[in-house]
Amino acid sequence: MPLHIVTEAERCYNCKKPQCQVGCPVHTPIPQIIQLFKEHKLMEAGEILFKNNPMSAVCSEVCNHAQQCAGHCIRGKKDSPVHFSSIENYISEMYLDRMPSFKPEVKKDKHVAVIGSGPAGLTVAVLLTMQGYPVTIFEWKSKIGGVMQYGIPEFRLPKSLLDRYEQRLEEMGIQIRLNATIGSVLMIDDLFRDGYASIFVGTGAERPRTLGIKGESFGNVHYAMNYLANPKAHHLGNKVAVIGVGNAAMDVARTALRNGTKEVTLYAMGKDIAASSHEVAYAKLDGAEIETGMQVQEITERGPVFKRTIYGENDEIIGAEDELIQVEADSTIISISQVPRGKLVRTTSGLMAAENGLLIVDENYMTTREGVFAAGDVVTGAKTVVHAVEGAKHAAEAMIKFMEKN
């Protein structure tokens, strides 16, 4: 056991009102986990973590801890906060490898279909399976994980972890259909026809948002999610310009630098940087540069063309200067968020209402189609893994109540 993890556990005050737990979107019982860790009850701690957040091993790697658990730690007010993520990672990975064979207390006769195997889909699949519901996951790609598999670089999230998840899911009895697209060959109606009692849609937001400017179709222009899905397939050259400064843009910059690019500059329209502070710090440490106040006008084969931003008294953007600035870049990568990808919502009996590409759900996470629930990025737009888990937990509870009544 790494010594620094033991030291971190000893630093916890075990607060009666743990702000770290408040700061966690899924309210992980952090003091309880730390206490069990100190008592060497690792399997018990791992079980609690897994039941509360099936993606715990992933979240311990990729969450914005500085703004969530660590950011709310009382010790952080006068000292460095307790880095619970290290403790969580150690416990969660160990539990994932050693978790006992799962057998539900009562096996239900109502089957559930989960469309999409990203963090929201996997969370719903695990939670419903633990309640005895037979679950089938439909994934349109050849590997499970969604954004975890295709949108987060290997150096931040080892893909071997997702392979281990897949093995555990199958051991739990969850059926996984890969390369199965719902909305083209099979439809929502087909799933209901075949006896599924409820359906969960967790297809995420994987389609890149476009700039809508001249030059986006050139061969040396790429979108962040496409690049991150398979960096080795792209030959970017020595100098890369990234349009956008969110977390995905930081991942793009760091990935490009790790794959042979010599210079990467990220461009923001205003002064604010959307990415978390630690992701920005890592990107700069890796050698990326960030330039703010640059409004992209078009993209040429030489690179993007900008105008400098004009600010008002309170740093609000009020316009742009007239001068055009041609930036020389071998490749330009656009990273300005993502939207849901497609035609899933279309069925033979109507259309699940969508607004700006996002599915509309009620307070119970049910879409406009009875029995069809949704959560994660397909509802909220591109957010983090833990926020997808948060929504999925609520959706799973609502699905159980729905199936118990019907």
Backbone hydrogen bonds, N-H to C=O, Kabsch-Sander energy under -0.5 kcal/mol:
donor,donor_aa,acceptor,acceptor_aa,energy
5,I,2,P,-0.9
6,V,2,P,-1.2
7,T,3,L,-2.3
8,E,4,H,-2.1
9,A,5,I,-2.3
10,E,6,V,-1.9
11,R,7,T,-1.0
11,R,8,E,-0.7
12,C,9,A,-1.2
19,Q,17,K,-0.6
22,V,18,P,-1.2
23,G,19,Q,-2.3
24,C,20,C,-0.8
27,H,24,C,-1.9
30,I,28,T,-2.5
33,I,29,P,-2.1
34,I,30,I,-2.6
35,Q,31,P,-2.3
36,L,32,Q,-2.3
37,F,33,I,-2.3
38,K,34,I,-2.4
39,E,35,Q,-1.5
40,H,37,F,-1.7
41,K,36,L,-3.0
42,L,40,H,-1.1
45,A,41,K,-2.1
46,G,42,L,-2.9
47,E,43,M,-2.2
48,I,44,E,-1.8
49,L,45,A,-2.3
50,F,46,G,-2.5
51,K,47,E,-2.5
52,N,48,I,-2.0
53,N,49,L,-2.6
56,S,53,N,-2.2
58,V,55,M,-0.7
59,C,55,M,-3.1
60,S,56,S,-2.3
61,E,58,V,-1.5
62,V,58,V,-2.1
63,C,59,C,-2.2
65,H,63,C,-1.7
67,Q,64,N,-1.4
68,Q,64,N,-0.9
70,A,65,H,-0.8
71,G,65,H,-1.8
72,H,68,Q,-1.1
72,H,69,C,-0.9
73,C,69,C,-0.5
73,C,70,A,-0.9
76,G,73,C,-1.0
77,K,74,I,-1.8
78,K,75,R,-1.1
79,D,75,R,-2.3
84,F,82,V,-1.7
86,S,83,H,-1.0
87,I,83,H,-0.8
88,E,84,F,-3.2
89,N,85,S,-2.5
90,Y,86,S,-1.9
91,I,87,I,-2.3
92,S,88,E,-3.0
93,E,89,N,-2.3
94,M,90,Y,-1.6
95,Y,91,I,-2.7
96,L,92,S,-2.3
97,D,93,E,-1.5
98,R,94,M,-1.5
99,M,95,Y,-2.1
108,K,106,V,-0.6
108,K,132,G,-2.3
111,H,109,D,-0.6
111,H,195,G,-0.6
112,V,134,P,-2.6
113,A,198,S,-2.0
114,V,136,T,-2.8
115,I,113,A,-0.5
115,I,200,F,-3.3
116,G,114,V,-0.8
116,G,138,F,-2.9
118,G,202,G,-0.7
122,L,118,G,-2.7
123,T,119,P,-1.7
124,V,120,A,-2.3
125,A,121,G,-2.5
126,V,122,L,-2.4
127,L,123,T,-2.6
128,L,124,V,-2.5
129,T,125,A,-1.9
130,M,126,V,-2.4
131,Q,127,L,-0.7
132,G,129,T,-1.9
133,Y,128,L,-2.4
136,T,112,V,-2.3
137,I,175,Q,-3.4
138,F,114,V,-3.1
139,E,137,I,-0.6
139,E,177,R,-3.0
145,G,117,S,-1.2
148,M,145,G,-2.1
149,Q,146,G,-0.8
150,Y,146,G,-2.7
151,G,147,V,-2.1
152,I,147,V,-0.8
156,R,153,P,-1.4
157,L,153,P,-2.3
161,L,158,P,-1.5
162,L,158,P,-0.6
163,D,159,K,-1.5
164,R,160,S,-1.8
165,Y,161,L,-1.8
166,E,162,L,-2.4
167,Q,163,D,-1.9
168,R,164,R,-2.0
169,L,165,Y,-2.7
170,E,166,E,-2.2
171,E,167,Q,-1.9
172,M,168,R,-1.6
173,G,170,E,-1.1
174,I,169,L,-2.2
175,Q,135,V,-2.3
177,R,137,I,-3.4
178,L,176,I,-0.7
179,N,141,K,-2.3
180,A,139,E,-2.6
180,A,177,R,-0.5
181,T,179,N,-0.6
182,I,180,A,-0.6
183,G,181,T,-0.6
183,G,186,L,-4.1
184,S,181,T,-0.9
184,S,186,L,-0.7
185,V,181,T,-0.9
186,L,181,T,-1.0
191,L,187,M,-1.4
192,F,188,I,-1.8
193,R,189,D,-2.6
194,D,190,D,-1.7
195,G,192,F,-1.7
196,Y,191,L,-2.0
197,A,111,H,-2.7
198,S,111,H,-1.0
199,I,371,G,-2.7
200,F,113,A,-2.8
201,V,373,F,-3.0
202,G,115,I,-3.1
202,G,200,F,-0.6
207,R,339,V,-2.2
209,R,337,S,-2.3
216,E,213,I,-1.2
218,F,215,G,-1.5
221,V,218,F,-1.6
222,H,332,T,-2.6
224,A,334,I,-2.7
227,Y,223,Y,-2.3
228,L,224,A,-2.9
229,A,225,M,-1.5
230,N,226,N,-0.8
230,N,227,Y,-0.8
233,A,230,N,-1.4
234,H,231,P,-1.8
236,L,234,H,-0.7
240,V,263,E,-2.8
241,A,331,S,-2.4
242,V,265,T,-2.8
243,I,241,A,-0.5
243,I,333,I,-2.8
244,G,242,V,-0.8
244,G,267,Y,-2.2
250,M,246,G,-1.8
251,D,247,N,-2.1
252,V,248,A,-2.4
253,A,249,A,-2.5
254,R,250,M,-2.5
255,T,251,D,-2.4
256,A,252,V,-2.8
257,L,253,A,-2.2
258,R,254,R,-1.5
259,N,255,T,-0.9
259,N,256,A,-0.9
260,G,257,L,-0.8
261,T,256,A,-2.1
262,K,238,N,-0.9
263,E,238,N,-2.8
265,T,240,V,-2.1
266,L,289,E,-3.1
267,Y,242,V,-2.7
268,A,291,E,-2.3
274,A,272,D,-0.5
275,A,245,V,-2.2
280,V,276,S,-2.2
281,A,277,S,-2.3
282,Y,278,H,-2.1
283,A,279,E,-2.2
284,K,280,V,-2.5
285,L,281,A,-2.3
286,D,282,Y,-2.0
287,G,283,A,-0.5
287,G,284,K,-1.0
288,A,283,A,-2.5
289,E,264,V,-2.4
291,E,266,L,-3.1
293,G,270,G,-1.5
294,M,268,A,-3.0
295,Q,307,K,-3.2
296,V,294,M,-0.6
297,Q,305,V,-3.7
298,E,305,V,-1.1
299,I,214,K,-2.7
300,T,303,G,-2.8
303,G,300,T,-0.9
305,V,298,E,-3.0
306,F,325,I,-2.7
307,K,295,Q,-1.9
309,T,293,G,-2.1
310,I,319,G,-2.9
312,G,316,E,-2.8
315,D,312,G,-1.4
318,I,310,I,-2.7
319,G,310,I,-1.1
321,E,308,R,-2.9
325,I,306,F,-2.9
326,Q,324,L,-0.6
327,V,304,P,-2.8
327,V,325,I,-0.6
329,A,302,R,-3.3
329,A,327,V,-0.6
330,D,239,K,-1.9
331,S,239,K,-1.5
332,T,220,N,-2.5
333,I,241,A,-2.9
334,I,222,H,-2.9
335,S,243,I,-3.0
335,S,333,I,-0.5
336,I,337,S,-0.5
339,V,207,R,-2.9
346,R,343,K,-1.7
347,T,350,G,-2.4
350,G,347,T,-1.2
352,M,345,V,-1.5
355,E,358,L,-2.6
358,L,355,E,-2.0
359,L,378,V,-2.7
360,I,353,A,-1.9
362,D,366,M,-2.2
365,Y,362,D,-2.1
367,T,372,V,-3.2
370,E,368,T,-0.6
372,V,369,R,-2.2
373,F,199,I,-3.3
373,F,371,G,-0.6
374,A,365,Y,-2.2
375,A,201,V,-1.4
378,V,375,A,-0.5
379,V,376,G,-2.0
380,T,376,G,-2.5
381,G,377,D,-2.2
382,A,338,Q,-0.7
388,A,384,T,-1.6
389,V,385,V,-2.1
390,E,386,V,-2.2
391,G,387,H,-2.0
392,A,388,A,-2.3
393,K,389,V,-2.3
394,H,390,E,-1.4
395,A,391,G,-2.3
396,A,392,A,-2.6
397,E,393,K,-1.9
398,A,394,H,-2.1
399,M,395,A,-2.5
400,I,396,A,-2.1
401,K,397,E,-2.0
402,F,398,A,-2.3
403,M,399,M,-2.5
404,E,400,I,-2.1
405,K,401,K,-1.2
406,N,402,F,-1.0
